[in-house]
């Protein structure tokens, strides 16, 4: 697999998001053995960046990833996230990026992941009650101790990115980015490129929608977060099938799957962008990493860039409030 740089961090340009192995999607947590095989297969195929977070589960996903990589730690650029669990009593889904919480969270992640260092440690969402300077200062101390190697942010806006980077170099911003979620383009991407910060694109396949495999939400179980995602509900769902059809048409031209074409488009947007498609199946990680070999023409890139825009926000209202814009 081709490699790129996120800031100074070298990674295979297609990573693996591990969240869905443990939470948020139908069947999550039902086959940890297959999830571990999926992580191992990803590493065999040249994936290096493996992404998790303490909130996934909570906690269980980090333990699963730790189990999977225990004999292959040197092959992994291990990324995790803190800040959506308050360890001072608030618990999960309470923002807390205070210095004390950062240290508690990182120590817990290190234990669950079975490692002495985190390669890329992100603030999961910006905490409006804690100055970003305090949060990054706490992370910088952990860098000095060797427990964190690189610092990241997630869904932060331009001002926060600049303020954070002034305290300690920021390696990467994680944000949703795909054919039909283009929010970082006008304001965030220019700042990242000015400062030499990479972009890690989560949900690059639109939570599976852009693969063409989802024609109904009837098969989603009650735990599946897509049940209340605006793009998967009502008239929006039917409208969004138009974009899928357009991706499928180009995939037929290329001789690839829609998922591979959607990922190839993300890859074409810059050698400072690493998508992290999530899956818990070996077959899907094999398909996704195949995007590394896809070469789109300029016309195909243009058509994909102008694919029918998505109907509906990419998160529900509560989650959208956590995103700086």
VOBA-1610 file (N, C-alpha, C; in pm, whole numbers, padded with zeros to 5 digits, always signed):
BEGIN
Unk+00083-00120+00000Unk+00000+00000+00000Unk+00087+00125+00000Unk+00043+00226-00076Unk+00113+00354-00075Unk+00103+00418+00063Unk+00207+00493+00099Unk+00209+00562+00228Unk+00200+00713+00206Unk+00147+00781+00306Unk+00143+00927+00307Unk+00191+00975+00443Unk+00199+01107+00457Unk+00235+01165+00586Unk+00120+01250+00638Unk+00083+01224+00762Unk-00005+01312+00838Unk+00087+01393+00928Unk+00109+01519+00892Unk+00214+01592+00961Unk+00344+01517+00942Unk+00408+01476+01052Unk+00533+01401+01045Unk+00511+01251+01061Unk+00385+01208+01066Unk+00352+01068+01094Unk+00328+00992+00964Unk+00408+00887+00943Unk+00396+00804+00823Unk+00290+00697+00845Unk+00194+00687+00750Unk+00087+00587+00760Unk+00056+00531+00622Unk+00008+00405+00619Unk-00055+00356+00498Unk-00176+00443+00468Unk-00198+00475+00341Unk-00294+00583+00313Unk-00441+00541+00330Unk-00468+00414+00351Unk-00601+00369+00390Unk-00589+00304+00527Unk-00664+00354+00623Unk-00660+00299+00757Unk-00781+00211+00785Unk-00799+00178+00911Unk-00912+00094+00954Unk-00977+00155+01076Unk-01106+00185+01064Unk-01184+00229+01179Unk-01244+00108+01249Unk-01219+00096+01379Unk-01261-00024+01453Unk-01392-00006+01527Unk-01451+00112+01529Unk-01569+00139+01611Unk-01680+00037+01591Unk-01715+00011+01466Unk-01829-00075+01436Unk-01813-00219+01480Unk-01692-00257+01520Unk-01672-00392+01573Unk-01738-00408+01710Unk-01758-00296+01779Unk-01806-00302+01917Unk-01934-00224+01944Unk-01969-00131+01858Unk-02083-00044+01889Unk-02136+00023+01764Unk-02259+00075+01774Unk-02319+00168+01678Unk-02381+00105+01553Unk-02340-00016+01516Unk-02393-00078+01395Unk-02454-00215+01427Unk-02543-00260+01341Unk-02608-00390+01361Unk-02503-00501+01373Unk-02522-00586+01472Unk-02431-00699+01491Unk-02302-00667+01561Unk-02284-00541+01601Unk-02159-00504+01670Unk-02143-00585+01797Unk-02020-00633+01819Unk-01989-00707+01941Unk-02032-00852+01941Unk-02083-00901+01828Unk-02133-01038+01825Unk-02030-01140+01778Unk-01920-01092+01718Unk-01821-01186+01666Unk-01682-01123+01677Unk-01631-01120+01799Unk-01499-01060+01822Unk-01390-01135+01748Unk-01406-01264+01730Unk-01303-01342+01660Unk-01289-01295+01515Unk-01403-01270+01450Unk-01397-01220+01313Unk-01340-01078+01309Unk-01372-00998+01409Unk-01317-00863+01416Unk-01165-00868+01428Unk-01115-00958+01511Unk-00969-00971+01527Unk-00906-01020+01397Unk-00972-01115+01330Unk-00921-01159+01199Unk-00919-01043+01100Unk-01019-00956+01109Unk-01025-00840+01019Unk-00907-00746+01043Unk-00876-00720+01169Unk-00761-00635+01200Unk-00633-00700+01149Unk-00618-00829+01172Unk-00498-00898+01124Unk-00488-00894+00972Unk-00600-00913+00904Unk-00598-00910+00757Unk-00563-00770+00708Unk-00615-00668+00774Unk-00582-00530+00737Unk-00431-00508+00745Unk-00370-00554+00853Unk-00226-00538+00868Unk-00151-00615+00759Unk-00199-00734+00726Unk-00137-00812+00619Unk-00140-00737+00485Unk-00246-00658+00466Unk-00265-00587+00339Unk-00198-00450+00337Unk-00127-00415+00442Unk-00052-00290+00443Unk-00114-00177+00520Unk-00232-00200+00580Unk-00290-00098+00667Unk-00200-00082+00789Unk-00174+00041+00829Unk-00100+00065+00953Unk-00183+00142+01054Unk-00266+00236+01009Unk-00343+00322+01099Unk-00470+00251+01144Unk-00477+00218+01273Unk-00594+00154+01332Unk-00653+00249+01434Unk-00784+00277+01421Unk-00848+00384+01497Unk-00953+00330+01592Unk-00946+00373+01718Unk-01044+00337+01819Unk-01069+00458+01908Unk-01141+00438+02019Unk-01168+00546+02116Unk-01223+00486+02243Unk-01202+00556+02355Unk-01252+00503+02481Unk-01405+00498+02484Unk-01473+00587+02413Unk-01619+00591+02415Unk-01680+00475+02338Unk-01604+00409+02253Unk-01659+00298+02175Unk-01679+00177+02265Unk-01802+00155+02301Unk-01836+00046+02391Unk-01929+00093+02503Unk-01885+00178+02596Unk-01751+00235+02612Unk-01646+00130+02652Unk-01526+00156+02618Unk-01404+00086+02660Unk-01379-00048+02590Unk-01485-00118+02550Unk-01467-00253+02497Unk-01390-00256+02366Unk-01405-00152+02284Unk-01337-00153+02156Unk-01186-00141+02172Unk-01142-00059+02266Unk-00999-00049+02293Unk-00944-00185+02338Unk-01018-00254+02423Unk-00972-00385+02470Unk-00963-00484+02354Unk-01060-00479+02264Unk-01059-00567+02147Unk-00939-00537+02058Unk-00916-00410+02030Unk-00800-00373+01947Unk-00671-00415+02015Unk-00662-00393+02146Unk-00543-00433+02219Unk-00516-00582+02207Unk-00622-00662+02217Unk-00606-00806+02202Unk-00557-00842+02061Unk-00612-00773+01960Unk-00577-00804+01822Unk-00433-00772+01788Unk-00379-00666+01848Unk-00246-00619+01806Unk-00135-00660+01902Unk-00167-00740+02003Unk-00069-00764+02110Unk+00061-00827+02058Unk+00053-00905+01951Unk+00174-00965+01896Unk+00222-00893+01770Unk+00156-00780+01736Unk+00191-00711+01611Unk+00200-00560+01633Unk+00230-00521+01755Unk+00228-00379+01790Unk+00317-00294+01700Unk+00431-00350+01657Unk+00524-00270+01577Unk+00474-00244+01436Unk+00366-00309+01395Unk+00309-00286+01262Unk+00199-00181+01263Unk+00162-00134+01381Unk+00042-00052+01396Unk+00076+00091+01434Unk+00013+00186+01364Unk+00006+00325+01410Unk-00126+00334+01486Unk-00118+00328+01616Unk-00235+00312+01701Unk-00293+00448+01739Unk-00419+00467+01704Unk-00486+00594+01732Unk-00606+00570+01822Unk-00620+00654+01924Unk-00740+00650+02007Unk-00779+00791+02046Unk-00896+00803+02110Unk-00953+00934+02137Unk-01009+00939+02279Unk-01004+01058+02338Unk-01057+01082+02472Unk-01148+01203+02467Unk-01219+01227+02577Unk-01294+01352+02590Unk-01444+01338+02588Unk-01497+01220+02553Unk-01641+01197+02558Unk-01681+01112+02678Unk-01584+01087+02765Unk-01611+01021+02892Unk-01550+01108+03002Unk-01632+01149+03097Unk-01582+01223+03212Unk-01550+01125+03324Unk-01425+01120+03365Unk-01383+01026+03468Unk-01396+01086+03608Unk-01454+01204+03617Unk-01473+01269+03747Unk-01614+01246+03800Unk-01686+01153+03740Unk-01821+01121+03787Unk-01929+01137+03683Unk-01900+01214+03577Unk-02001+01237+03475Unk-02027+01116+03388Unk-01922+01038+03363Unk-01937+00916+03284Unk-01943+00941+03134Unk-01984+00838+03058Unk-01988+00848+02911Unk-02081+00957+02862Unk-02043+01014+02748Unk-02118+01118+02677Unk-02129+01247+02756Unk-02030+01269+02842Unk-02015+01398+02908Unk-01878+01453+02871Unk-01878+01566+02801Unk-01753+01625+02754Unk-01664+01662+02872Unk-01537+01621+02862Unk-01442+01660+02966Unk-01301+01646+02909Unk-01241+01760+02879Unk-01102+01763+02832Unk-01014+01840+02928Unk-01052+01841+03056Unk-00967+01903+03158Unk-00837+01826+03167Unk-00734+01891+03218Unk-00603+01828+03226Unk-00608+01698+03306Unk-00681+01698+03418Unk-00690+01578+03500Unk-00758+01465+03425Unk-00864+01498+03350Unk-00937+01395+03276Unk-00854+01340+03161Unk-00776+01426+03098Unk-00690+01380+02988Unk-00595+01272+03039Unk-00530+01298+03151Unk-00434+01201+03204Unk-00503+01071+03245Unk-00615+01082+03313Unk-00688+00960+03353Unk-00731+00879+03232Unk-00781+00948+03130Unk-00827+00880+03009Unk-00712+00809+02939Unk-00601+00877+02924Unk-00487+00817+02852Unk-00432+00698+02929Unk-00422+00708+03060Unk-00373+00595+03139Unk-00465+00474+03122Unk-00597+00498+03120Unk-00691+00389+03099Unk-00679+00328+02960Unk-00663+00414+02860Unk-00648+00364+02723Unk-00522+00279+02708Unk-00412+00325+02766Unk-00287+00248+02760Unk-00306+00108+02819Unk-00378+00100+02930Unk-00400-00030+02995Unk-00486-00120+02907Unk-00596-00066+02854Unk-00685-00149+02772Unk-00618-00191+02642Unk-00539-00103+02585Unk-00473-00132+02458Unk-00348-00219+02476Unk-00305-00237+02599Unk-00190-00323+02627Unk-00061-00270+02568Unk-00041-00140+02579Unk+00077-00077+02519Unk+00132+00029+02613Unk+00255+00071+02587Unk+00314+00177+02670Unk+00308+00313+02602Unk+00254+00316+02479Unk+00241+00446+02412Unk+00129+00444+02309Unk+00068+00558+02289Unk-00034+00579+02187Unk+00032+00661+02076Unk+00026+00611+01953Unk+00093+00681+01843Unk+00024+00813+01808Unk-00110+00815+01813Unk-00185+00935+01778Unk-00304+00945+01872Unk-00303+01044+01958Unk-00407+01061+02060Unk-00487+01186+02029Unk-00616+01167+02004Unk-00705+01277+01965Unk-00793+01323+02081Unk-00821+01452+02086Unk-00937+01501+02160Unk-01058+01470+02073Unk-01155+01394+02127Unk-01264+01343+02043Unk-01361+01452+01998Unk-01394+01541+02088Unk-01473+01660+02054Unk-01425+01775+02140Unk-01434+01895+02088Unk-01389+02014+02161Unk-01479+02035+02282Unk-01415+02058+02396Unk-01485+02081+02522Unk-01497+02232+02544Unk-01617+02288+02534Unk-01630+02434+02548Unk-01600+02484+02689Unk-01596+02393+02786Unk-01571+02434+02924Unk-01423+02428+02963Unk-01338+02383+02871Unk-01195+02376+02899Unk-01117+02445+02788Unk-01037+02544+02817Unk-00957+02607+02712Unk-00873+02503+02639Unk-00868+02512+02509Unk-00792+02414+02431Unk-00644+02415+02472Unk-00596+02530+02518Unk-00457+02539+02562Unk-00430+02446+02681Unk-00526+02435+02771Unk-00511+02346+02886Unk-00506+02200+02839Unk-00595+02163+02749Unk-00601+02026+02699Unk-00472+01987+02628Unk-00427+02074+02538Unk-00306+02042+02462Unk-00183+02046+02552Unk-00184+02134+02651Unk-00074+02136+02747Unk-00062+02004+02822Unk-00177+01946+02861Unk-00175+01817+02929Unk-00124+01706+02837Unk-00165+01711+02711Unk-00116+01612+02615Unk+00034+01629+02590Unk+00079+01753+02586Unk+00221+01779+02565Unk+00305+01717+02678Unk+00253+01721+02800Unk+00322+01656+02911Unk+00331+01505+02888Unk+00225+01446+02836Unk+00225+01303+02808Unk+00319+01269+02692Unk+00334+01363+02597Unk+00433+01346+02491Unk+00574+01344+02552Unk+00599+01437+02642Unk+00731+01443+02706Unk+00762+01316+02785Unk+00657+01251+02835Unk+00675+01127+02911Unk+00682+01004+02820Unk+00658+01021+02691Unk+00664+00910+02597Unk+00537+00827+02590Unk+00432+00870+02657Unk+00307+00793+02656Unk+00221+00825+02535Unk+00240+00942+02477Unk+00173+00984+02354Unk+00282+01032+02258Unk+00273+00990+02132Unk+00375+01032+02035Unk+00328+01148+01949Unk+00200+01151+01913Unk+00146+01257+01827Unk+00009+01297+01880Unk-00023+01426+01863Unk-00148+01482+01914Unk-00243+01512+01798Unk-00370+01478+01818Unk-00471+01506+01717Unk-00594+01573+01775Unk-00674+01630+01688Unk-00804+01687+01723Unk-00910+01618+01637Unk-01035+01628+01678Unk-01144+01572+01598Unk-01260+01671+01593Unk-01305+01699+01473Unk-01418+01790+01448Unk-01399+01925+01516Unk-01277+01976+01509Unk-01246+02110+01561Unk-01252+02211+01448Unk-01287+02334+01482Unk-01292+02442+01385Unk-01158+02512+01369Unk-01147+02601+01271Unk-01019+02665+01240Unk-00954+02737+01357Unk-01031+02811+01436Unk-00971+02885+01547Unk-00912+02791+01651Unk-00985+02687+01685Unk-00935+02589+01782Unk-00809+02521+01730Unk-00809+02487+01602Unk-00692+02422+01542Unk-00569+02512+01556Unk-00585+02640+01524Unk-00472+02733+01533Unk-00423+02748+01677Unk-00516+02762+01770Unk-00477+02779+01910Unk-00407+02655+01963Unk-00458+02538+01926Unk-00397+02413+01971Unk-00256+02398+01915Unk-00242+02427+01787Unk-00114+02409+01718Unk-00008+02504+01773Unk-00053+02618+01828Unk+00042+02713+01886Unk+00102+02661+02017Unk+00032+02567+02083Unk+00081+02510+02208Unk+00174+02392+02180Unk+00133+02306+02089Unk+00213+02188+02052Unk+00171+02148+01910Unk+00265+02106+01826Unk+00228+02068+01689Unk+00115+01964+01687Unk+00014+01992+01607Unk-00096+01899+01586Unk-00065+01817+01461Unk-00076+01686+01472Unk-00041+01597+01361Unk-00156+01578+01265Unk-00277+01561+01321Unk-00392+01529+01234Unk-00521+01580+01296Unk-00613+01611+01207Unk-00752+01638+01245Unk-00835+01524+01190Unk-00917+01465+01276Unk-01013+01365+01227Unk-01148+01432+01210Unk-01205+01412+01092Unk-01334+01473+01062Unk-01406+01387+00960Unk-01538+01395+00960Unk-01611+01321+00857Unk-01586+01388+00721Unk-01550+01306+00623Unk-01521+01358+00489Unk-01544+01246+00388Unk-01624+01276+00288Unk-01656+01178+00185Unk-01714+01251+00065Unk-01754+01173-00034Unk-01819+01231-00152Unk-01936+01321-00115Unk-02007+01286-00010Unk-02127+01365+00022Unk-02123+01427+00161Unk-02006+01436+00220Unk-01986+01516+00342Unk-01859+01597+00320Unk-01877+01722+00277Unk-01765+01802+00230Unk-01735+01920+00322Unk-01789+01913+00443Unk-01781+02025+00536Unk-01640+02081+00557Unk-01533+01997+00561Unk-01400+02054+00587Unk-01343+02139+00474Unk-01399+02129+00353Unk-01333+02188+00238Unk-01317+02340+00243Unk-01422+02416+00274Unk-01407+02562+00259Unk-01316+02629+00362Unk-01323+02587+00488Unk-01250+02659+00593Unk-01142+02576+00662Unk-01170+02449+00685Unk-01079+02367+00766Unk-00959+02318+00687Unk-00983+02262+00568Unk-00872+02207+00490Unk-00765+02312+00460Unk-00801+02435+00423Unk-00696+02535+00399Unk-00608+02560+00523Unk-00668+02560+00641Unk-00591+02580+00764Unk-00499+02460+00789Unk-00552+02341+00770Unk-00469+02222+00788Unk-00348+02226+00697Unk-00369+02264+00572Unk-00258+02264+00477Unk-00160+02378+00505Unk-00210+02488+00553Unk-00121+02598+00592Unk-00028+02555+00705Unk-00082+02477+00800Unk-00007+02440+00919Unk+00064+02305+00906Unk+00041+02234+00796Unk+00105+02104+00777Unk+00043+01993+00860Unk-00089+02000+00876Unk-00164+01901+00954Unk-00240+01810+00858Unk-00239+01680+00883Unk-00311+01586+00798Unk-00458+01577+00834Unk-00537+01520+00743Unk-00679+01497+00766Unk-00705+01347+00765Unk-00763+01297+00871Unk-00808+01158+00879Unk-00959+01159+00859Unk-01005+01094+00752Unk-01145+01103+00711Unk-01223+00983+00764Unk-01311+01009+00862Unk-01396+00899+00908Unk-01526+00896+00827Unk-01593+00783+00830Unk-01714+00759+00750Unk-01695+00798+00603Unk-01584+00755+00540Unk-01562+00792+00400Unk-01657+00722+00304Unk-01731+00624+00355Unk-01831+00553+00273Unk-01973+00589+00317Unk-01987+00702+00386Unk-02121+00747+00425Unk-02194+00647+00512Unk-02122+00586+00609Unk-02180+00484+00698Unk-02238+00367+00619Unk-02171+00336+00509Unk-02210+00223+00427Unk-02303+00256+00313Unk-02363+00376+00317Unk-02461+00411+00214Unk-02397+00412+00074Unk-02276+00466+00063Unk-02214+00482-00068Unk-02162+00350-00126Unk-02170+00242-00049Unk-02129+00112-00104Unk-02232+00055-00199Unk-02356+00105-00191Unk-02464+00051-00272Unk-02528-00072-00213Unk-02480-00117-00099Unk-02531-00241-00040Unk-02657-00219+00044Unk-02686-00092+00077Unk-02801-00064+00164Unk-02916-00011+00079Unk-03022-00088+00070Unk-03141-00047-00006Unk-03262-00025+00084Unk-03246-00059+00210Unk-03352-00044+00308Unk-03289-00046+00446Unk-03357+00017+00541Unk-03308+00013+00679Unk-03377-00098+00759Unk-03455-00181+00693Unk-03532-00284+00763Unk-03443-00385+00834Unk-03322-00405+00782Unk-03233-00504+00842Unk-03150-00448+00957Unk-03161-00317+00983Unk-03087-00258+01094Unk-03150-00303+01226Unk-03068-00346+01322Unk-03125-00381+01452Unk-03146-00255+01536Unk-03204-00273+01654Unk-03243-00157+01735Unk-03124-00078+01787Unk-03006-00139+01788Unk-02887-00070+01838Unk-02816+00010+01729Unk-02862+00001+01606Unk-02793+00062+01493Unk-02819+00213+01490Unk-02709+00289+01505Unk-02721+00435+01511Unk-02774+00498+01385Unk-02771+00425+01275Unk-02822+00482+01149Unk-02973+00495+01150Unk-03040+00431+01244Unk-03186+00441+01251Unk-03232+00585+01277Unk-03149+00665+01345Unk-03187+00805+01368Unk-03093+00903+01298Unk-03020+00852+01198Unk-02937+00941+01116Unk-03024+01000+01006Unk-03027+01133+00993Unk-03118+01195+00896Unk-03103+01144+00753Unk-02985+01102+00713Unk-02966+01058+00575Unk-03026+00921+00547Unk-03060+00849+00653Unk-03114+00714+00639Unk-03264+00708+00665Unk-03328+00823+00683Unk-03468+00824+00723Unk-03558+00891+00620Unk-03679+00836+00606Unk-03784+00896+00525Unk-03746+00927+00382Unk-03790+01044+00337Unk-03764+01085+00199Unk-03616+01103+00171Unk-03540+01141+00273Unk-03395+01159+00253Unk-03331+01031+00201Unk-03373+00918+00257Unk-03315+00790+00215Unk-03336+00769+00065Unk-03458+00790+00020Unk-03489+00770-00122Unk-03412+00867-00210Unk-03401+00992-00167Unk-03325+01091-00245Unk-03177+01053-00252Unk-03124+01002-00144Unk-02982+00973-00139Unk-02943+00852-00223Unk-03041+00772-00262Unk-03011+00662-00353Unk-02965+00713-00490Unk-02997+00838-00521Unk-02951+00895-00650Unk-02799+00904-00653Unk-02741+00950-00544Unk-02595+00959-00539Unk-02532+00821-00552Unk-02594+00722-00488Unk-02543+00586-00497Unk-02543+00538-00642Unk-02651+00567-00713Unk-02660+00525-00854Unk-02550+00590-00937Unk-02518+00715-00908Unk-02413+00785-00982Unk-02275+00723-00953Unk-02252+00686-00828Unk-02125+00621-00794Unk-02118+00484-00859Unk-02229+00413-00859Unk-02232+00281-00920Unk-02201+00287-01069Unk-02250+00391-01137Unk-02224+00405-01280Unk-02075+00422-01308Unk-02008+00502-01228Unk-01864+00521-01246Unk-01788+00395-01207Unk-01835+00326-01104Unk-01771+00201-01065Unk-01775+00099-01179Unk-01886+00098-01251Unk-01897+00006-01365Unk-01795+00041-01473Unk-01773+00170-01495Unk-01671+00216-01592Unk-01531+00171-01549Unk-01505+00185-01420Unk-01370+00160-01368Unk-01343+00010-01355Unk-01450-00068-01338Unk-01432-00210-01310Unk-01398-00234-01165Unk-01462-00157-01078Unk-01438-00164-00934Unk-01572-00160-00863Unk-01570-00172-00731Unk-01694-00163-00655Unk-01722-00017-00621Unk-01848+00017-00591Unk-01877+00155-00549Unk-01795+00198-00429Unk-01773+00109-00334Unk-01693+00144-00216Unk-01552+00182-00258Unk-01493+00106-00348Unk-01357+00135-00392Unk-01350+00269-00465Unk-01450+00299-00544Unk-01451+00426-00617Unk-01470+00544-00520Unk-01559+00528-00422Unk-01579+00635-00324Unk-01452+00662-00245Unk-01380+00556-00208Unk-01254+00573-00137Unk-01146+00632-00228Unk-01143+00589-00353Unk-01044+00642-00448Unk-01063+00791-00467Unk-01188+00837-00463Unk-01212+00982-00475Unk-01150+01055-00354Unk-01171+01002-00233Unk-01112+01066-00114Unk-00961+01070-00128Unk-00902+00959-00170Unk-00757+00953-00188Unk-00708+01055-00290Unk-00789+01081-00391Unk-00749+01174-00498Unk-00748+01319-00452Unk-00803+01346-00334Unk-00814+01484-00288Unk-00686+01536-00221Unk-00586+01451-00205Unk-00459+01500-00151Unk-00381+01390-00082Unk-00250+01403-00085Unk-00165+01304-00020Unk-00143+01336+00128Unk-00233+01418+00182Unk-00234+01447+00326Unk-00366+01405+00388Unk-00439+01317+00317Unk-00570+01271+00363Unk-00570+01119+00370Unk-00607+01063+00485Unk-00614+00919+00503Unk-00755+00879+00546Unk-00831+00814+00460Unk-00962+00765+00502Unk-00947+00643+00593Unk-01041+00627+00687Unk-01039+00512+00778Unk-01174+00441+00770Unk-01205+00376+00658Unk-01332+00303+00650Unk-01341+00198+00759Unk-01458+00188+00819Unk-01477+00091+00926Unk-01542-00037+00874Unk-01503-00147+00930Unk-01566-00275+00901Unk-01530-00374+01009Unk-01608-00479+01018Unk-01577-00589+01110Unk-01566-00720+01033Unk-01551-00711+00900Unk-01545-00831+00816Unk-01419-00832+00731Unk-01356-00949+00721Unk-01236-00965+00640Unk-01264-00929+00495Unk-01377-00974+00441Unk-01407-00949+00299Unk-01414-00801+00269Unk-01467-00723+00361Unk-01480-00579+00338Unk-01346-00508+00348Unk-01262-00551+00441Unk-01131-00485+00450Unk-01049-00516+00324Unk-01067-00634+00268Unk-00999-00667+00142Unk-01051-00579+00029Unk-01183-00558+00026Unk-01242-00470-00076Unk-01194-00326-00058Unk-01200-00277+00064Unk-01165-00137+00088Unk-01019-00107+00054Unk-00929-00194+00095Unk-00787-00168+00068Unk-00757-00178-00082Unk-00844-00245-00156Unk-00828-00250-00302Unk-00838-00113-00367Unk-00896-00016-00297Unk-00904+00121-00351Unk-00767+00181-00373Unk-00667+00130-00304Unk-00530+00180-00320Unk-00480+00164-00463Unk-00538+00069-00537Unk-00493+00041-00674Unk-00576+00111-00780Unk-00681+00180-00739Unk-00772+00244-00835Unk-00716+00378-00881Unk-00710+00397-01012Unk-00669+00525-01070Unk-00788+00585-01144Unk-00844+00690-01091Unk-00956+00758-01155Unk-00906+00859-01256Unk-00980+00876-01366Unk-00945+00980-01462Unk-00990+01115-01408Unk-00940+01221-01468Unk-00980+01356-01426Unk-01130+01375-01443Unk-01186+01320-01551Unk-01330+01333-01574Unk-01410+01257-01469Unk-01363+01139-01433Unk-01433+01061-01330Unk-01426+01131-01194Unk-01311+01189-01162Unk-01299+01265-01037Unk-01396+01382-01038Unk-01406+01449-01152Unk-01496+01563-01163Unk-01642+01520-01145Unk-01679+01410-01209Unk-01816+01360-01193Unk-01846+01324-01048Unk-01753+01262-00983Unk-01774+01225-00843Unk-01778+01347-00753Unk-01695+01446-00783Unk-01696+01569-00706Unk-01832+01637-00712Unk-01899+01619-00823Unk-02029+01683-00844Unk-02146+01586-00830Unk-02126+01479-00755Unk-02232+01382-00731Unk-02349+01452-00660Unk-02468+01399-00676Unk-02585+01460-00613Unk-02562+01481-00464Unk-02585+01602-00414Unk-02558+01628-00272Unk-02651+01548-00182Unk-02603+01519-00064Unk-02681+01439+00031Unk-02799+01518+00085Unk-02909+01450+00104Unk-03025+01507+00172Unk-03015+01471+00319Unk-03017+01572+00406Unk-03011+01549+00549Unk-02871+01568+00606Unk-02862+01607+00733Unk-02733+01622+00801Unk-02666+01485+00817Unk-02534+01488+00837Unk-02461+01362+00848Unk-02461+01305+00989Unk-02512+01380+01086Unk-02533+01329+01222Unk-02672+01373+01267Unk-02721+01312+01375Unk-02845+01362+01432Unk-02819+01496+01501Unk-02925+01561+01543Unk-02914+01698+01596Unk-02822+01706+01717Unk-02834+01610+01808Unk-02750+01610+01928Unk-02603+01600+01893Unk-02569+01510+01800Unk-02429+01493+01762Unk-02377+01612+01682Unk-02462+01674+01602Unk-02419+01790+01525Unk-02379+01905+01616Unk-02441+01913+01733Unk-02406+02022+01826Unk-02266+02007+01882Unk-02207+01889+01872Unk-02073+01866+01924Unk-01963+01900+01823Unk-02004+01937+01701Unk-01908+01965+01595Unk-01886+02115+01581Unk-01760+02158+01586Unk-01730+02299+01563Unk-01736+02329+01415Unk-01803+02438+01379Unk-01813+02475+01236Unk-01794+02624+01220
//
